Amino acid sequence: MNIGSMTRRFIQRGWDEKEMGRWVWCRYRGKKNKIIRIITVYSPTRNEGKGCSVYSQQRRIMLEDNDDRCPIKAFWEDLYKSLEDWNNQGDYIIIGGDFNTDITNQELEEKFKDYGLINPLRKLHPTLKPPNTHKDGTKTIDAIFCSE
């Protein structure tokens, strides 16, 4: 992400506090000193049968830290907490990635709206059905949300 003219605007990078690869982010200083944070996320899917799955790996890490939450539930709780922190810092946000859940779900859209985030494609094209974003899927599980 930090190439060309973006390099001189870069100010900070980071990742989820549990260091499980759930998200990474970079902050950039824009015009008029506005700060934009770009976040890339990956939410695990429930796949307990395979010991090498992201879900299983995160479950083991969390249990070692005495955290017995489901990794999917932990992803959302921790992401919402981070979104709250980033909003409190005054950052403009662009967040995108593989959420592994139906992003057209009204409850999810409302929750993102609580953090001042919208799905720009759905806002521009509210009557169009978004495509499925997995080769075998029937739902839109990948998306981008941004500060309105």
ROSE-4610 file (N, C-alpha, C; in Angstrom, 1 decimal, always signed):
// ROSE-4610
residu = [M/M/M/N/N/N/I/I/I/G/G/G/S/S/S/M/M/M/T/T/T/R/R/R/R/R/R/F/F/F/I/I/I/Q/Q/Q/R/R/R/G/G/G/W/W/W/D/D/D/E/E/E/K/K/K/E/E/E/M/M/M/G/G/G/R/R/R/W/W/W/V/V/V/W/W/W/C/C/C/R/R/R/Y/Y/Y/R/R/R/G/G/G/K/K/K/K/K/K/N/N/N/K/K/K/I/I/I/I/I/I/R/R/R/I/I/I/I/I/I/T/T/T/V/V/V/Y/Y/Y/S/S/S/P/P/P/T/T/T/R/R/R/N/N/N/E/E/E/G/G/G/K/K/K/G/G/G/C/C/C/S/S/S/V/V/V/Y/Y/Y/S/S/S/Q/Q/Q/Q/Q/Q/R/R/R/R/R/R/I/I/I/M/M/M/L/L/L/E/E/E/D/D/D/N/N/N/D/D/D/D/D/D/R/R/R/C/C/C/P/P/P/I/I/I/K/K/K/A/A/A/F/F/F/W/W/W/E/E/E/D/D/D/L/L/L/Y/Y/Y/K/K/K/S/S/S/L/L/L/E/E/E/D/D/D/W/W/W/N/N/N/N/N/N/Q/Q/Q/G/G/G/D/D/D/Y/Y/Y/I/I/I/I/I/I/I/I/I/G/G/G/G/G/G/D/D/D/F/F/F/N/N/N/T/T/T/D/D/D/I/I/I/T/T/T/N/N/N/Q/Q/Q/E/E/E/L/L/L/E/E/E/E/E/E/K/K/K/F/F/F/K/K/K/D/D/D/Y/Y/Y/G/G/G/L/L/L/I/I/I/N/N/N/P/P/P/L/L/L/R/R/R/K/K/K/L/L/L/H/H/H/P/P/P/T/T/T/L/L/L/K/K/K/P/P/P/P/P/P/N/N/N/T/T/T/H/H/H/K/K/K/D/D/D/G/G/G/T/T/T/K/K/K/T/T/T/I/I/I/D/D/D/A/A/A/I/I/I/F/F/F/C/C/C/S/S/S/E/E/E]
num = [1/1/1/2/2/2/3/3/3/4/4/4/5/5/5/6/6/6/7/7/7/8/8/8/9/9/9/10/10/10/11/11/11/12/12/12/13/13/13/14/14/14/15/15/15/16/16/16/17/17/17/18/18/18/19/19/19/20/20/20/21/21/21/22/22/22/23/23/23/24/24/24/25/25/25/26/26/26/27/27/27/28/28/28/29/29/29/30/30/30/31/31/31/32/32/32/33/33/33/34/34/34/35/35/35/36/36/36/37/37/37/38/38/38/39/39/39/40/40/40/41/41/41/42/42/42/43/43/43/44/44/44/45/45/45/46/46/46/47/47/47/48/48/48/49/49/49/50/50/50/51/51/51/52/52/52/53/53/53/54/54/54/55/55/55/56/56/56/57/57/57/58/58/58/59/59/59/60/60/60/61/61/61/62/62/62/63/63/63/64/64/64/65/65/65/66/66/66/67/67/67/68/68/68/69/69/69/70/70/70/71/71/71/72/72/72/73/73/73/74/74/74/75/75/75/76/76/76/77/77/77/78/78/78/79/79/79/80/80/80/81/81/81/82/82/82/83/83/83/84/84/84/85/85/85/86/86/86/87/87/87/88/88/88/89/89/89/90/90/90/91/91/91/92/92/92/93/93/93/94/94/94/95/95/95/96/96/96/97/97/97/98/98/98/99/99/99/100/100/100/101/101/101/102/102/102/103/103/103/104/104/104/105/105/105/106/106/106/107/107/107/108/108/108/109/109/109/110/110/110/111/111/111/112/112/112/113/113/113/114/114/114/115/115/115/116/116/116/117/117/117/118/118/118/119/119/119/120/120/120/121/121/121/122/122/122/123/123/123/124/124/124/125/125/125/126/126/126/127/127/127/128/128/128/129/129/129/130/130/130/131/131/131/132/132/132/133/133/133/134/134/134/135/135/135/136/136/136/137/137/137/138/138/138/139/139/139/140/140/140/141/141/141/142/142/142/143/143/143/144/144/144/145/145/145/146/146/146/147/147/147/148/148/148]
x = [+0.8/+0.0/+0.9/+2.0/+2.8/+3.8/+3.2/+4.0/+3.7/+4.6/+4.4/+4.1/+3.2/+2.9/+2.3/+1.8/+1.3/+2.4/+3.6/+4.7/+4.9/+4.9/+5.1/+3.9/+2.8/+1.6/+1.5/+2.2/+2.1/+2.6/+1.9/+2.3/+2.4/+1.6/+1.6/+1.0/+1.4/+0.7/+0.5/-0.3/-0.6/-1.5/-1.9/-2.6/-3.5/-4.3/-5.2/-4.3/-4.8/-4.0/-3.7/-4.5/-4.1/-3.1/-2.7/-1.7/-2.1/-3.3/-3.8/-4.1/-3.7/-3.9/-5.3/-6.1/-7.5/-7.6/-6.8/-6.7/-5.4/-5.1/-3.9/-4.4/-3.7/-4.1/-2.9/-3.1/-2.2/-2.9/-2.2/-2.8/-2.0/-2.7/-2.2/-2.7/-1.8/-2.2/-2.6/-3.8/-4.3/-4.3/-5.0/-5.2/-5.8/-5.4/-5.9/-5.7/-4.6/-4.2/-5.3/-6.2/-7.2/-6.4/-6.8/-6.1/-7.1/-6.6/-7.4/-6.8/-7.5/-7.0/-7.7/-6.8/-7.3/-7.0/-8.1/-8.0/-8.4/-7.6/-7.9/-8.2/-9.4/-9.8/-10.0/-9.9/-10.3/-10.9/-12.2/-12.9/-12.9/-12.6/-12.5/-13.9/-14.0/-15.2/-15.2/-16.3/-16.3/-15.9/-14.8/-14.2/-13.3/-14.0/-13.3/-12.7/-13.2/-12.7/-11.3/-10.8/-9.5/-8.5/-7.5/-6.6/-5.8/-5.7/-4.9/-5.8/-7.1/-7.9/-7.6/-8.0/-7.8/-8.6/-9.8/-10.6/-9.9/-9.4/-8.7/-7.5/-6.7/-5.5/-5.8/-6.8/-7.2/-7.7/-8.5/-9.1/-8.0/-6.9/-5.8/-5.1/-4.8/-4.2/-5.0/-6.3/-7.2/-7.3/-7.3/-7.4/-6.1/-5.0/-3.7/-3.8/-4.5/-4.7/-5.9/-6.5/-7.7/-8.9/-9.0/-10.1/-10.9/-12.0/-12.8/-13.9/-13.8/-14.8/-14.6/-15.7/-15.6/-14.8/-13.8/-13.0/-13.8/-14.9/-15.8/-16.4/-16.9/-17.5/-16.4/-15.2/-14.1/-13.7/-13.7/-13.4/-14.3/-15.6/-16.5/-16.5/-16.4/-16.3/-15.0/-13.9/-12.7/-12.6/-13.2/-13.2/-14.1/-15.2/-16.1/-15.4/-14.7/-13.9/-12.9/-12.2/-11.2/-11.8/-12.9/-13.6/-14.0/-14.4/-14.8/-13.5/-12.4/-11.2/-10.7/-10.8/-10.3/-11.2/-12.5/-13.4/-13.1/-12.8/-12.5/-11.2/-10.4/-9.1/-9.4/-10.6/-11.0/-10.6/-10.2/-9.8/-11.0/-10.8/-11.7/-11.3/-12.3/-12.0/-12.4/-11.6/-11.9/-11.6/-12.6/-12.3/-12.9/-12.1/-12.6/-11.9/-12.6/-12.0/-13.0/-12.6/-13.4/-14.1/-15.3/-16.0/-16.6/-16.7/-17.3/-18.6/-19.4/-20.8/-21.5/-22.8/-23.6/-23.6/-22.8/-22.7/-23.9/-24.9/-26.1/-27.1/-26.7/-27.5/-27.8/-29.0/-29.4/-28.8/-28.7/-28.1/-26.6/-25.9/-24.5/-24.4/-25.2/-25.1/-25.4/-26.4/-26.7/-25.6/-24.9/-23.8/-22.7/-22.4/-21.3/-21.8/-23.0/-23.5/-23.3/-23.4/-23.2/-21.7/-20.8/-19.5/-19.2/-20.3/-20.2/-19.8/-20.0/-19.5/-20.7/-20.5/-21.5/-20.8/-21.6/-21.2/-21.4/-20.4/-20.6/-21.3/-21.0/-21.7/-23.2/-23.6/-25.0/-25.7/-24.9/-25.5/-25.8/-24.8/-24.9/-26.0/-26.1/-27.0/-27.9/-28.8/-29.5/-30.5/-30.9/-31.8/-31.2/-29.9/-29.2/-28.8/-29.0/-28.6/-27.1/-26.3/-24.9/-24.5/-23.4/-23.0/-22.5/-22.6/-22.0/-20.5/-19.7/-18.3/-17.4/-18.0/-17.3/-17.7/-16.8/-17.1/-18.2/-18.4/-19.5/-20.6/-20.5/-21.4/-22.6/-23.5/-24.8/-24.9/-24.0/-24.1/-22.8/-23.0/-21.9/-21.2/-20.0/-19.2/-18.0/-17.7/-16.6/-17.1/-16.5/-17.1/-16.1/-16.4/-15.7/-16.7/-16.4/-17.2/-16.3/-16.8/-16.0/-16.8/-16.0/-16.7/-17.5/-18.7/-19.6/-19.1]
y = [-1.2/+0.0/+1.3/+1.2/+2.4/+2.6/+2.9/+3.2/+4.5/+5.1/+6.3/+7.4/+8.3/+9.5/+9.1/+7.9/+7.5/+7.3/+7.1/+6.9/+8.1/+9.2/+10.4/+10.8/+10.2/+10.4/+9.4/+8.3/+7.2/+7.7/+7.3/+7.7/+6.6/+5.5/+4.4/+3.2/+2.0/+0.7/-0.1/-1.1/-1.9/-3.1/-3.9/-5.1/-5.4/-6.4/-6.7/-7.0/-6.6/-6.7/-8.1/-9.1/-10.5/-11.1/-10.3/-10.7/-12.0/-12.2/-13.4/-13.2/-12.1/-11.9/-11.6/-11.2/-10.9/-9.6/-8.6/-7.4/-6.7/-5.9/-5.1/-3.7/-2.6/-1.3/-0.4/+0.6/+1.7/+3.0/+4.0/+5.4/+6.3/+7.2/+8.2/+9.6/+10.6/+12.0/+12.6/+13.0/+13.6/+15.1/+15.7/+17.1/+17.7/+18.9/+19.5/+18.7/+17.9/+17.0/+16.0/+15.6/+14.6/+13.2/+12.4/+11.1/+10.0/+9.2/+8.1/+6.8/+5.8/+4.5/+3.5/+2.7/+1.7/+0.4/-0.4/-1.7/-2.8/-3.9/-5.1/-6.2/-6.9/-7.9/-9.3/-10.2/-11.6/-12.2/-12.6/-13.2/-14.7/-15.5/-17.0/-17.5/-18.7/-19.4/-20.6/-21.1/-22.2/-23.5/-23.9/-25.1/-25.8/-26.5/-27.0/-28.4/-29.0/-30.4/-30.5/-29.4/-29.3/-28.6/-29.3/-28.7/-27.5/-27.4/-26.3/-25.1/-25.2/-24.1/-22.8/-21.7/-20.4/-20.5/-21.0/-21.0/-21.8/-23.0/-23.9/-23.2/-22.6/-21.9/-20.8/-20.0/-18.9/-19.4/-20.4/-21.0/-21.5/-22.1/-22.5/-21.3/-20.3/-19.1/-18.5/-18.4/-17.7/-18.5/-19.9/-20.7/-20.6/-20.4/-20.2/-18.9/-18.0/-16.7/-16.7/-17.9/-18.0/-17.3/-17.2/-16.6/-17.7/-18.0/-19.1/-18.7/-17.5/-17.1/-17.8/-17.9/-18.4/-17.5/-17.9/-17.0/-16.0/-16.5/-15.6/-14.5/-14.9/-13.9/-12.9/-13.5/-12.6/-11.6/-12.1/-11.2/-10.0/-10.2/-9.1/-8.2/-8.8/-8.0/-7.1/-7.7/-7.0/-6.0/-6.3/-5.4/-4.1/-4.4/-3.3/-2.4/-3.0/-2.2/-1.4/-1.9/-1.2/-0.1/-0.3/+0.7/+1.9/+1.6/+2.6/+3.4/+2.7/+3.4/+4.3/+3.8/+4.6/+5.8/+5.6/+6.7/+7.8/+7.4/+8.3/+9.1/+8.5/+9.2/+10.2/+10.1/+11.0/+10.6/+9.3/+8.8/+8.6/+8.9/+8.5/+7.0/+6.2/+4.8/+4.2/+3.4/+2.5/+1.1/+0.2/-1.2/-2.1/-3.1/-4.0/-5.4/-6.4/-7.7/-8.8/-9.9/-11.1/-11.2/-10.8/-10.9/-12.2/-13.1/-14.4/-14.5/-13.5/-13.4/-12.6/-12.7/-12.0/-10.5/-9.7/-8.3/-7.5/-8.1/-7.3/-7.5/-8.2/-8.4/-7.0/-6.7/-5.4/-5.1/-6.1/-5.9/-5.5/-6.1/-5.8/-4.4/-4.1/-2.7/-1.7/-1.9/-1.0/-0.8/-2.0/-1.9/-1.1/-1.3/-0.5/+1.0/+1.2/+2.6/+3.3/+2.5/+3.0/+3.6/+3.1/+3.6/+4.6/+5.1/+6.1/+5.5/+4.2/+3.5/+3.1/+3.2/+2.8/+1.9/+1.1/+0.3/+1.2/+1.8/+2.8/+2.2/+0.9/+0.3/+0.2/-0.2/-0.4/+1.0/+2.0/+3.3/+3.9/+3.6/+4.1/+3.3/+2.0/+1.1/+0.3/+1.0/+0.3/-0.8/-0.7/-1.7/-2.9/-2.8/-3.9/-5.0/-6.2/-7.3/-7.5/-7.4/-7.6/-9.0/-9.2/-10.6/-11.4/-12.8/-13.6/-13.5/-13.6/-13.3/-14.5/-15.7/-16.9/-17.8/-18.5/-19.3/-20.3/-20.8/-21.8/-21.1/-19.8/-19.2/-18.6/-18.1/-17.5/-16.1/-15.7/-14.5/-13.6/-12.3/-11.4/-11.4/-11.9/-12.0/-11.1/-10.5/-9.6/-8.2/-7.2/-5.9/-4.8/-3.6/-2.4/-1.5/-1.0/+0.0/+1.2/+2.4/+3.6/+4.6/+5.6/+6.7/+7.5/+7.8/+8.5/+9.9]
z = [+0.0/+0.0/+0.0/+0.5/+0.7/-0.5/-1.6/-2.8/-3.4/-4.2/-4.8/-3.8/-4.2/-3.3/-2.0/-1.8/-0.5/+0.5/+0.1/+1.0/+1.9/+1.4/+2.2/+3.1/+2.9/+3.7/+4.8/+4.7/+5.7/+7.0/+8.1/+9.5/+10.5/+10.2/+11.2/+10.6/+11.2/+10.8/+12.0/+11.9/+13.1/+12.7/+13.7/+13.5/+14.7/+14.6/+15.8/+17.0/+18.1/+19.4/+19.8/+19.4/+19.7/+18.7/+17.7/+16.7/+16.1/+15.7/+15.0/+13.6/+13.0/+11.6/+11.2/+12.1/+11.8/+11.0/+11.3/+10.5/+10.6/+9.6/+9.6/+9.2/+9.5/+9.1/+8.9/+8.2/+8.0/+8.1/+8.7/+8.8/+7.9/+7.3/+6.4/+6.7/+6.5/+6.7/+5.4/+5.3/+4.0/+4.1/+3.2/+3.1/+4.4/+4.7/+5.9/+7.2/+7.2/+8.3/+8.7/+7.8/+8.1/+8.1/+9.0/+9.1/+8.6/+7.7/+7.2/+7.6/+8.1/+8.5/+7.5/+6.9/+5.9/+6.6/+6.7/+7.4/+6.5/+6.5/+5.8/+6.8/+6.6/+7.6/+7.0/+7.9/+7.6/+8.8/+8.7/+9.8/+9.5/+10.6/+10.4/+10.2/+9.6/+9.5/+10.5/+10.9/+11.8/+11.1/+11.4/+10.8/+11.8/+12.8/+13.9/+13.6/+12.5/+12.2/+11.7/+11.2/+10.6/+11.6/+12.1/+13.1/+12.5/+11.2/+10.6/+10.2/+10.4/+10.0/+10.8/+10.2/+10.9/+12.2/+12.1/+13.3/+14.4/+14.1/+15.1/+15.6/+14.8/+15.2/+16.2/+15.8/+16.7/+18.0/+17.9/+19.2/+20.1/+19.6/+20.4/+21.1/+20.3/+20.8/+21.9/+21.7/+22.6/+23.9/+23.8/+25.0/+25.8/+25.1/+25.9/+26.7/+26.2/+26.9/+27.8/+28.1/+29.0/+28.4/+27.1/+26.4/+25.7/+26.3/+25.8/+24.8/+24.3/+23.3/+22.0/+21.2/+19.9/+19.1/+18.2/+17.5/+16.6/+16.1/+15.2/+16.1/+17.2/+18.2/+18.6/+18.9/+19.4/+18.3/+17.0/+15.9/+15.9/+16.0/+15.9/+17.1/+18.3/+19.5/+19.5/+19.1/+19.1/+18.0/+16.9/+15.8/+16.1/+16.7/+17.1/+18.1/+19.1/+20.1/+19.4/+18.4/+17.7/+16.9/+16.2/+15.5/+16.4/+17.6/+18.5/+18.9/+19.1/+19.5/+18.3/+17.1/+15.9/+15.7/+15.9/+15.8/+16.8/+18.0/+19.1/+18.8/+18.0/+17.6/+16.4/+15.9/+14.8/+13.4/+13.3/+12.0/+11.0/+9.8/+8.7/+8.4/+8.1/+8.0/+6.7/+6.1/+5.0/+5.5/+5.6/+6.0/+5.0/+4.6/+3.6/+3.8/+3.3/+3.3/+3.3/+3.8/+3.8/+5.2/+5.3/+6.6/+6.9/+5.8/+6.0/+6.6/+6.4/+6.8/+5.8/+5.7/+4.7/+5.1/+4.3/+4.6/+4.3/+3.6/+3.4/+4.5/+5.5/+6.7/+7.4/+7.6/+8.1/+9.4/+10.3/+11.6/+11.5/+10.6/+10.4/+9.8/+8.8/+8.3/+9.3/+10.2/+11.3/+12.3/+12.6/+13.5/+12.9/+11.6/+11.0/+11.0/+10.8/+10.7/+12.1/+13.2/+14.5/+14.6/+13.8/+13.8/+12.6/+12.0/+11.0/+9.6/+9.5/+8.2/+7.4/+6.1/+5.1/+4.1/+3.4/+2.3/+1.0/+0.4/-0.6/-1.9/-2.2/-3.3/-3.1/-1.9/-1.6/-1.5/-1.1/-1.0/-2.5/-3.4/-4.7/-5.5/-5.2/-5.9/-5.0/-4.3/-3.2/-3.7/-5.0/-5.5/-6.2/-6.4/-7.1/-6.1/-6.4/-5.5/-5.7/-4.6/-4.7/-5.1/-5.7/-6.2/-5.0/-5.2/-4.2/-4.4/-3.4/-3.5/-3.1/-3.2/-3.1/-4.2/-4.8/-6.0/-5.8/-4.6/-4.3/-3.4/-3.2/-2.3/-3.0/-2.1/-2.6/-1.9/-1.1/-0.4/-0.7/-0.4/-0.5/+0.9/+0.9/+2.2/+2.2/+1.1/+1.0/+0.7/+1.4/+1.2/+1.6/+1.3/+1.8/+2.4/+3.6/+4.3/+4.5/+4.5/+4.7/+5.5/+6.1/+6.8/+5.8/+6.2/+5.3/+5.0]
